[in-house]
């Protein structure tokens, strides 16, 4: 029925299908993600303690180790290679998660105001540029590998 609120123009494009909006939103998320990880590492090295209990970090490692091992086995790697890949995936995800939690704790503890919002916003902007460069370089490298 024409003129109703639910009618859609079949020629219109969704906001998230727009390449500018898609790239900008990914860059903003990656910039915030990278800065949060950096602030988390700053928090961990300044307090010299983990923001999460060791048992939680070990649980995260175990789950990601198993998931990574199964993923690499299904990709056709042998048992030893999938164990090594699972261990690297578990270590990497644990490191990322602990640093993200440390960054959130740093921000909630008033650390951003101590550093200054100008520096944090500048770091997010620089991380946005770096993330777009990484994404474009990665897509260029992988464009001939996947069809």
Secondary structure as UniProt FT lines:
FT   TURN            2..3
FT   TURN            5..6
FT   TURN            10..11
FT   HELIX           15..17
FT   HELIX           19..47
FT   HELIX           54..74
FT   TURN            75..76
FT   HELIX           79..108
FT   TURN            109..110
FT   HELIX           111..115
FT   HELIX           117..142
FT   TURN            143..145
//
